[in-house]
């Protein structure tokens, strides 16, 4: 694969800061020897989780969003590998595959034409190439009997996650999405705002639940579209936290009933969390604690097939916060999951 970079022992040794009397997560992870036959290598590894990153701003740019999501992988992996290794964090059950890197492609798109309209058109066209790479990786990881944990990039990558898992399992899957936006916008060319609508239209996504949809950022037309589809359900942030029509626990149960009776993907968009630097940051949203509780609840379901964290932007002042946030989310998922 042209854009796939293997995570090597040299990468690990550069990142891990060994400390006397402590055992770091990165000292116990598994690595692939090469990229010659990823499926066979994964099948041979005694691990439950395979982590890979996506350094991608193209999907967000194609949606007229704020770029910077390509930098999250480097920060997330640095902080994850330096948390403590113990019975709780399960480092020995993890393989780090590497990352897909589209940063040079994005720069070429920006340089290729001064017309914003043509840049957007090129970006949307290239997102289809990213889709192929993501769906391929997710598919072979799931086929190998492991759970992919996908870090970084825009929410356009939900499509590749869903398609890849669906192809591997040879059936439609469902998805639950912790998000301020539905990302179920029209099929107008691929971008970060329509990954789920494309997956649904193409027959890879069966049922879909949006957890925490913001009413201020969902058009009337989109509400009418999703309200017509029985396969699509949601709870708005306003109904849940502002008007308090239901409790957080009740909303989790409602989402569980809708998606967890079949294989499903777990999606978490950092846009849904208050005051987290992201492509569509919000001052009004869920807390980090609620995000961790959401992850823990759905990771416990034995039908979960992948976990995706996206849309965060690691700025200079927020590198530590974003790095730690991802390390908490990843270890929360593995702690709760019974694989």
N, C-alpha and C positions, 0 to 999 in steps of 0.2 A: 504493500500500500504506500502510495507516494507521500502521503502527509503524516504517516504514523511514525512516531519516534519511540523506540524501545527504552524503557527505564532500566538502567544498568546498575551493576554493583558499584561502579564509580560514582554514578549519580547519588546512590544511597549513601555512600561513605562521605561524600561532600556535604550532604544535608544533615546527617545524623550527628548530633553533638553529644558524644559519649560522656558520661559522668560517673565517677567512681561511686560505687555503692548503689547505682541505679541501673535499670534495664529499660532501654528505650524501645518504643514500638518498631522503629525502623531496623533494629538489630535482629528482628525475628520474622520479618516478612519474607515471602517467596518471590522469586524473580524468574522470568522466562529467559532461556539461554539465547534465543534469537527470534526473529520474526519469520522464519522459514515455514513453519507449520504451527500456527498459533493454536488451532484446535487440539492437535495431538499433545502439544506441550501443556495446555490447560488440563486436559483430561488426565494426564499423568501426575499433576500436582495435587497433593492432599490439602486442598483449600476449599473454603465455601464461598469466598467473595473475591471478585476481580475488580480492581479499581483502575479506571483510566480517565484522563482529562481531555478537555476540548478547548483549545486556545482559539476562540472564534469570536469576532465582533461582526461578522458579515450578516448574520441573521438579524441582529439588533439594528444594524445600520439599514438593512433592507426594509425594516419596519419604522424607519425615521426615529429610532430610539437613541438613547445616550450610550455611546460605545465605552469600552473598557473592560468588558467581561472576559476578554482573552487573557487577562493577567491573573485571574483567580487561581488557576491550576498551580502555578509555581508557588503561590503563597500557601494554598491549602495543603499541598504535599509536604512542604517544609514543616508546617506546624503539626500535621498528623504524625509524621515519622519521629517527632521529638516528644510526643506524649509518653507517659509511662506504659511499659508493657507489664500486664498482670493478668490474672484470670478473668478479669472483667473486660479488658479491651480486646482480647482474642487476636492478637497480632499474628500468631502462627497460622491462623485460618485465612490469611489475606495474601493475595498476589497483587503486585503492582505491575500492570502491563506497560503503561507509558502514556503518551498523549498524542492526539491529533493536532497538528499545528497549521493554522491558516493565516497567520499574521502577515506573511509576505504576500499572499494572494490579496488580502484586504488592501495593503498599501498599493499594490498594482492596480486595483480597481479604482482607487482614489486618484492615482496618477494618470490613468489611461484616458480620462475624459473630464473636462471641466464642467460639463453639463450634469447638474444634480440628477435630473431625470434619467439620463443614460447610466449614471453610476448606480442608481437604485435598480434599474433594469438588469444591469450586469450582476449586481449583488444577488438579486432574486434568482437569477439563472444559476449562479454558483451554489446557492444554498441546496439546490438539488444534488450537487456533487457531494456536499457534506452529508446530506441525507443517506446517500449510498454507503459512505464510509461508516457512519454511526450505526446504521441498521446491520451492516455486515459484522461489525465487532460485537454488538449486542447479541446477534443471532448465534455466533459461534460460541460465545461465553455461555449463553443459556443452553445451547445444545450440549456443551461439555458438562452440564449439571451444576453450574455455578451461578451466583447472583451478581450481575454487573452493578457496580456503584459508579455513577458517571458524574464528573465534577466539571463545572464551568461552562462557558459559552452562553448563548442565548436560549430562550425557550423554544426556538425552532427545532432544537434537538429532541424535543418530545416525540416528534414524528418518527425519527430514526429509532428511538428507543422502543416505541410501540410496534412499529413495523418489524424490527429485528426480533423482538420477543414473539410476536405473532407468527412469523415465518418459522422460527425455531420450534414452536409448539404446534404448528400446523392448525391453528385456530385463532379466532378473534380473542383479544384480551380487553380488559377494562382498565380504567385509570382513575386515580383520585389525585387532585391537584390543589395544593395549598397555595393560593394565588389571589391577588387583587383583581386579576383579569382572567377572562375565560380562555383567551387565545384560541377562540373558535370563530375568528373572523373570516370573511369571504375568501374563496380560492382565487386570489388575484395575482398569483406568483408567490413563491415560498418566502416566508419571513418568520420572525419570532412571534407574530401574533396569530398564526393560523396552523400551527403544528397539529392541534387536535382535530380541527375541522377537516384537514386533508386526510388524516389517519382514519377518521370516521367515514368520509366520502369514499375512500378507497378500500374500505372493508377490513381494516386491521383493528379498529377500535369498536368494541361493542357498546359498553356503558361507560359513562363519564360523570364524575362528580367534582364540581368546583367548590372548594372550601374557603369561604371568606371573600367572595366576589364584591368589589366596591361598586356601589350604585352610581357614583359620580363619574366613573370611567367605563361604563357599559352603555352603549347606545340603545335607544328605544328599538331600533331595527334588530339589533342583536338579541335583546331580551325576547322579542317576538319570535325570533328564529329558534332559540333554545327552548322557549316555552312550548313550542309545537312538538318537540321531540321527546318522547317518553324515555329514551335512552340517556338523555342529558338531564341531570339534576344539579341543584346548587343551593347553597345557603349564603346569603349576603352578609358582609361584615356588619352592616347596619342592623339587620335583624338579630344577629348574634350578640354583638357587643354594645351597640348603641340603644336599640329598642328592647333588647334582652327578651325576645320572643321565645328563645330556647336557650339551653345551657351549652357550654362547650362540649361537655360529655355527651349530651343528647345529640348534638350535631355530628360528633364522631360516630355514634351508633347509627345515625341515619345514613351517613356516607358508607359505613361498613355494609349495611343491608343492600345498598345499591350496587356495590362493586365487588365485594369480597367473596361472593359465591362462585367466582371463576378466577382464573389467573388475572392478576392486575399489576399495573405499574404504579409506583409511588413517586410523585413529582412534588418538588418543593421549590417555589420561586421566591427568592429573597426580597422581591418587591412587596411581598405580603407582610413583612416584618417592619415595624416602625423604626425609623432612623437608622436603617442599614443602607450604606452606599450601594446603589444598584442602578440598573438601567432606567427604572421608573420609581425612584425612591419616594417613600411616603412618610409624613410626620404622624399619620394616624393609621395604625395597623396592629397586628398581633404582636405579642411580646416574644422574646427569644424563648422563654420558658414554654409558652404555648406551642411554638414550633417544635420544640424538643418533645413535648407531650404528644403532639400529632404524629411525629416520626415513630415514637415508641409504640403508640397504639396500633399503627398499621404494619409496623415491622413484625409484630407478634402474629399477624395473620399468616397462616401457612400457605396461602395462595399468592403471596407477593413474589414477583419475578425480577424486579429491578428497582433501584433507587437512584433518583436524579436530583442534584442540587444545581440551580442555575441562577443567572442574572446578577450575581453580586459583582461589585467593582472594588478592587483593592487599591484605593488611593494611598498616597504616602502616609497620611495621618491615620489611616484605617487598616493598615496591613495586619497589625497584630489582632485587631478585632475580627477581621474577616478570616484570618488564618485559624484562630481559636474557634470561631463559630463553626467552620467546616469540620474541624477535628471533633467537636462535640457532636455534631449531627451524624457524622460517619460512625463514631463509636456508639452513639445511642442506637443507631439502626442495628448494628451487629450485636449489641448487648441484648436487645429485645427479640431479635430474630432467632428462631429455633432450628435453623438449617444445620 
